[in-house]
Amino acid sequence: MTTLGLVQAAVNSGTKNLEQAILEAIDEARQTCDLNGSNSAGCAVAWDIVEELQAEKSHQQQAKQHKTSLESYCDTHPESVECLLYDV
């Protein structure tokens, strides 16, 4: 799979696949830098991909943390009166 395909697949998948994609991208970046030199454009692009994947993981984690206290309470106590939803 190409690095671009790896990035797209990781962004579209869940966190576990994203973590795996980060590890694979790091490995690929190291290999690219070993082959092309640490000052090559390919090396820079490979590490940029790693950085983008890590940023996406961070964004996904932050999105999960934006629950209100009521939402958190209802996640643990869905049967409580405060959490009941009624159809009118």
PLY file of the C-alpha trace (Angstrom):
ply
format ascii 1.0
element vertex 88
property float x
property float y
property float z
element edge 87
property int vertex1
property int vertex2
end_header
0.00 0.00 0.00
1.33 3.47 -0.79
1.87 5.98 1.98
-1.01 8.10 0.73
-3.25 5.05 0.75
-2.04 4.26 4.24
-2.95 7.73 5.48
-6.40 7.65 3.88
-7.14 4.18 5.23
-6.03 5.15 8.72
-8.12 8.31 8.80
-11.20 6.42 7.66
-10.70 3.63 10.19
-10.89 3.39 13.93
-8.26 4.25 16.52
-6.67 0.80 16.64
-6.04 0.86 12.90
-4.79 4.42 13.21
-2.27 3.38 15.84
-1.10 0.56 13.59
-0.85 2.96 10.65
1.32 5.30 12.75
3.69 2.47 13.60
3.86 1.40 9.95
4.42 4.99 8.81
7.26 5.40 11.30
8.88 2.22 10.03
8.46 3.35 6.44
9.86 6.80 7.24
12.95 5.24 8.80
13.46 3.01 5.77
12.97 5.91 3.37
15.49 8.05 5.24
18.00 5.21 5.33
17.70 4.70 1.56
17.47 8.32 0.41
19.35 10.15 3.16
18.05 12.17 6.07
18.08 15.42 4.04
16.08 14.06 1.10
12.62 15.23 0.11
11.29 11.68 0.44
12.47 11.51 4.04
10.75 14.81 4.86
7.51 13.68 3.23
7.58 10.37 5.09
7.92 12.12 8.46
5.21 14.61 7.48
2.89 11.64 6.98
3.75 10.35 10.45
3.00 13.78 11.89
-0.36 13.98 10.08
-1.39 10.55 11.37
-0.45 11.51 14.93
-2.42 14.75 14.59
-5.47 12.83 13.37
-5.23 10.50 16.35
-5.07 13.51 18.67
-8.11 15.11 16.99
-10.11 11.90 17.36
-9.23 11.66 21.05
-10.24 15.28 21.67
-13.56 14.75 19.90
-14.37 11.92 22.29
-13.64 14.12 25.32
-16.13 16.89 24.53
-19.05 15.36 26.41
-21.05 17.40 28.86
-21.36 16.22 32.44
-24.97 15.19 31.74
-23.87 13.10 28.74
-21.22 11.39 30.84
-23.76 10.74 33.60
-26.29 9.32 31.14
-23.63 7.03 29.66
-23.21 5.38 33.04
-26.85 5.72 34.23
-29.10 5.50 31.14
-32.17 4.51 33.18
-32.19 7.64 35.39
-35.01 10.17 35.04
-32.66 12.88 33.76
-31.64 10.68 30.83
-35.03 9.46 29.63
-36.17 10.64 26.21
-39.83 11.00 25.37
-41.51 11.04 21.98
-44.21 13.66 21.81
0 1
1 2
2 3
3 4
4 5
5 6
6 7
7 8
8 9
9 10
10 11
11 12
12 13
13 14
14 15
15 16
16 17
17 18
18 19
19 20
20 21
21 22
22 23
23 24
24 25
25 26
26 27
27 28
28 29
29 30
30 31
31 32
32 33
33 34
34 35
35 36
36 37
37 38
38 39
39 40
40 41
41 42
42 43
43 44
44 45
45 46
46 47
47 48
48 49
49 50
50 51
51 52
52 53
53 54
54 55
55 56
56 57
57 58
58 59
59 60
60 61
61 62
62 63
63 64
64 65
65 66
66 67
67 68
68 69
69 70
70 71
71 72
72 73
73 74
74 75
75 76
76 77
77 78
78 79
79 80
80 81
81 82
82 83
83 84
84 85
85 86
86 87
